[in-house]
């Protein structure tokens, strides 16, 4: 069973539990037997101006100091790395490289693109055209070409802005998988949306019967294609909430229900990144 997770956020991003300290996350990881983790909170930047989606520039140094302190305090119990979740945008390469140079882990979570009219289009807020999807896949490929990320997280996130998984979605999936294979960078099978749907950001599952047929990601179609590529895969908790880490095993079982155990068994899950 995977005993690491490199996708952990903090209260600084504004949409994680605001009363959850960095240390509390570490203690939950230790309780669950994790051996290695990374804090990779949403990086500060000036292009995405939405409220409560990322830390402020003014919080950056305190964030680094906090994680460094925890790294030292718990060094005999768990290995802790420091980093950021970033998005690739043309023109932001220098800033992203600055973040990379001060980090041990950089994860690429592509949440938006510039469309053909140079408009910032945010996934999950607007429908993506076929052309938008191609730009999304091209951005991921460019980030890999520039050696930016250690992991591509929630690569099937684009399904938040699509209604069905058809021919175009298949082509985009293949493009992402081909890029990951070419540059030997792992894809993350993200567990957060399962947690949001089933547990509604709490520790106990919601009441009543429900099915997974409407969940956008993890996307069965995406991973059914990914299994046929020579790519590395990791699970990612995408931690934002108290108690979420404690549900690690349950969320993996739910992922198997959604994607299919046969597909899961054919994915190349790696022991570390």
N, C-alpha and C positions, 0 to 999 in steps of 0.2 A: 504494500500500500504506500502511496506517495506520502512522504513525511516532510515536505517543504511546500511553502506557498509564497509566491513573489508578487502578490497583488493585494496590498493592504493600504487602505486610506485612513485618514484621521479627521478629527473635527474641523480642521482648518479648511477643508474643501467646502464646508457649508451645508452639505447634504448627507454627511455621516452623523451618527449620534453626537450631539454637541457636548454631552456630559461624559463622554467616554474618553478616558485618557489613553495616551500611547502605551503606558505601562500596563493598563488593563488588557489591551489586546495581547501583549506579550505573555501575560499570565494565562490567558485563555489558550494560547498556542502551547505553552508548556504543559498545561493540564491535559491537552489532547495528544501529547507526545511528539509534537513537531520538533525536528532537529535544526531546521534552517528556514528563515523567513526574510522577506524584504518589505520595508515600508516604501511604497511607490505612490505617493499622493499626487493628485492632479497638480501639475506644475503651474506656476503663475505665468500669465502672458496677457497681452493687451488687445488681442484681436477678438477673442470670444468674450463679449462684455456682459454676458448673462450673470445675474446675481446667484450666489451660492452654488457655483459649479467648480471652483478651484481656489487655492490659497492666494492671498495677496502677496505682492512682492515683499511687503514689510514683514511677513511671517516666515520667509524663507530661511533666514539664519537661525531663528529660534527652532524651527523644524529640524534643521541639521544638528543643532546642539542637543535637542531632546533625544533623537535616535542614537547619536554617538554615546550619550550617557547611558542609555538602556543597553546598548551593545556591550559596554564595559561592565555594567552592573550584573548582567545575566550571562556573561561569557562562559560560565561553567555549566550552564543549563541549555542554552540555545544559541545558534549563530544568527546574528541579525545584520542585514545589509540595508544600505540607504540608497534611495533613488527617487525617480519620478515616473509618472505616467504622462506621456507627451503625445501630441498630434503632429503629423507632418503637414506643413503648408509651404508652398514656394515662397522664398524670401526669408524664412525663419531658420534657415540652416545654421547660421552662426550662433544664434541664441540656443538652439537645441544642442549644439556641440558644447557650449559652455555648461549646460546642465549635465551632459554626459561626462564631461571631464571631472565633475565633482561627485559623480555617482558610482555606485557598485552595480546597480541594476537600472536599466531604462526599459520600460515597457511601452509599446506603441498601441494606444487605444484610439483609433481614428473615429472621432465623433462628428467631424464635419469636413466639408470640402469648399473650394471655390468653384462654382459652376461655370459654364461657358460664358456667362455674362459677368464674371468676377464677383458674383454675389456669394456671401458666406451662407451655406445651406447646412443646417444642423440635423443630424440623423434623429429620427423619432419625433421631430417637430414638423417636418415637411415631407411630402412624398418625394422620393427620388426617381427621376426619369432614368431611362436606360443609359443615356449619356452620362448622367450623374454617377451611376454605378461604375461605369468605365473609369471615370476620374478617380473614384474611391479606390479602385483596385490599382490604378496607376500610382496613386500617392503611396500606397503600401509598398509597391515595388520600388519606388524611388527611395523611400526611407531605408529599405533593405540594401539597396545599391550604395547608399551613403554610410552604411554600417552604423545606423542609429540604434535600433532596438536589440535587446537580448531576447525578447519574446514579443510576438504579435498577440495581443489580448483580444478577446471576443471578436475574432475575424469575421464572424457571421452576424455582427451587430447591424449590418446594413438591412437585415430583414425587418427591422423596426419601421423602415420606410417603404416596405413593399407588402403587397397583399398575398402573393403566391410565390412559390418556388418553381419557376419554369425555365425556359430555354436561356433567357438572359442571365438569370441568377446562377444557372449551371455554368455558363461561360465565365462569369465573374469569380465563382468559386474555383474553377480550374486555374484561372489567372493567379489568384492568391496562392493556391497550393503550389503551382509551378514556381512562383517567386520564393516561397518558403523553402522549397526543395533546392532551388538553385543556390540560395545564400545560406542554407543550413541553419535557419532560425526557427525555433519551435512555434507552433500555434497553441494557443490556450483554449481549452474547452471550459468556458466560463460558467460558473455555478450561481452567480448572483441573481439572474433573472428567475431561476427556479426558486430561490429563496424568497424573492419578492412576491411571486405568484402564489406559492404554497404557504408561506409563513407570514406574508405581509410585513416583513421587517421585524418580526417578533420571534420568540423562542418556541412557541407552540403553533402547530399547523392550524389553518383556518378551518372552520366547521363546514360540514356539508360535503357532498360529492363534487368532484370536478375532474376534468380530463385535460390532457396536455395538448390537444389538437390545435389550440389557438396561440400557443406560446411562440414568440418570434425567434428567440434564441435561448439555449442552443438549438440549432436548426438541424433536424434529421437529414434533410436533403444535402446540406453542406457537408456534414461529417460522413455521410454515405459515399460522397465523392472523395473526400480527404483520405479515407482509408486505403485508397488505391495508389497513393503517392508515397514516396520514400521521405516522409517528413516526421520530425519529432513532435510529440504532443505532450502537454502537461495540463493538469487540472488547475484552475485558478478560482480562488474563493471570492475575490473582488470584495474584500471585507469593508463594510461601512457601519455595522451595527453590533451592539452588545449581544452576545450569545450566538452570533452567526457562525463563529469558528467551531463552536461545540456541536454544530449540525453537519460537520464535514462529511461524515460517513453516510448520513441520511440523504444529503444532497447528491452525492455520487450515485447512490442507488436510484434516485429519481432521474438522474441523467441517463442511466441505463434504460429506464422505462421509456424515456422520450426518444432516444436515438436508436435503441435496440442493442441488446447485449452482444449480438453477433458482430455488429459494426464496432462497438467499443473494444471488443477483443482483438480486432484487426488493426486498431490504431497503435502506433508505436509510442507508447508512454515511456518517458525516459526517467532515469533515477536522479538527475540533476541537470541544471542549466548553467 
